[in-house]
């Protein structure tokens, strides 16, 4: 691995040099273990600690198949699917790997007693399998996380509809939180030249997800002038939704949970910001009963910020905690577009406000290759910026996942793999200089106040 790292760090290494490098038989990776899937049984989600379940260990390098690429990973990042994997919710990911393994002899490689996780990367192509023509050893790349087979006609209008669609590093093995990663060649995209490795690794999953959910005609189809209610607007997903709304001429109404996060949204350019903790919104009276009076109070607050208008689009991902309010506050004929349920999968809402006001609920899941490519193109042009706030070494991936699980972060957190330190990988310093304040916005953001947690490592 040292040879590979040195070749990437050297400025004069050519493609044929990378092709001549020996591929190691093993590499370091962040894993969960199948025999530990029950370790948190009986504990509430909040008490499940990724630092106990995530391992950093040597694993065998997988065989390279047709249409695939082996990538040396310089940096990766933590997404909520990595948190879900680490706490074995809503179910252990080994069921995904077992089902994938039954698909074909090639897919059987993924069914292992350990799972190499991670759905983002920035790195360099080392090898390509038969049938790969667009990518070559030495190419600097990022990867999106859509894995498809495309043997069914269902996926050929929108690849997200492929019956064998999976999220790489979550529903497949050999993910990006590692020194090497195995991807399909149609997951690769050019690395933005003005970004460091860790900055380039962070947007992939969340940026593509937000693009499809908000901008694409497969999602809400946002237009100029739309009022867009964005839950968690300073978080890993919401921070990109906020940027897309601002860049597209819409009006983001940013919902956050602290004054520090509210300030981040204002620094991005948003003017309408709601600190739901400060304003003490309680959408649930108890575990089983929602409070419509709080929906109405929330809707009134939104109209105060928009000049009397309700949201055209609600950008949903918290799920159970907020979904009833989201359906209520959307304008007549408006759209609630949802891509996740981080607070719970069982949604409850008053259907009268949906059908009688002709609202729509759209399900959105990641993005197809074209959407991911367009989202990455906007990053590469400096129109949308990474929201990296902090970077961890690979050995501290458990702590990184813990911090995301406990919402102790802003934006995205990066993880260095082969990169020996932050700040490397920039090949367009002029473009970087023009956008440096925006690139560093989340790094420079005010810190969240310390939260009491007896299990936090010293």
Buried (B, 14 or more C-beta within 10 A) or exposed (E): BEEBBEBBBEEEBEEEEBBEBEEBEEBBBBBBBBEBBEBBEEEEBEEBBBBBBBBBEEBEBBEBBEBBBBBBBBBBBBBBBBBBBBBBEEEBBBEBBBBBBEBEEBBBBBBBEBBBBBBBBBBBBBBBBEEBEEBBBBBBBBBBBBBBBBEEEBBEEBBBBBEBBBBBBBBBBBBBBBBBBBBBBBBBBBBBBBBBBBBBBBBBBBBBBBBBBBBBEBBBBBEEEBBBBBBBBBBBBBBBBBBBBBEBEBBBBBBBBBBBBBBBBEBBEBEBBBBBEEEEBEBBEEEEEBBBEBBEBBBEBBBEBBEEBBBBBBBBBBBBBBBBBBBBBBBEEBBBBBBBBBBBEEBBBEEEBBEEBEBEBBEBBBBBBEBBBBBBBBBBEBEBBBBBBBBBBBEBBBBBBBBBBBBBBBBBBBBBBBBEEBEBBBEBEEBBEEBEEBBBBBBEBEEBEEEEEEEBEE
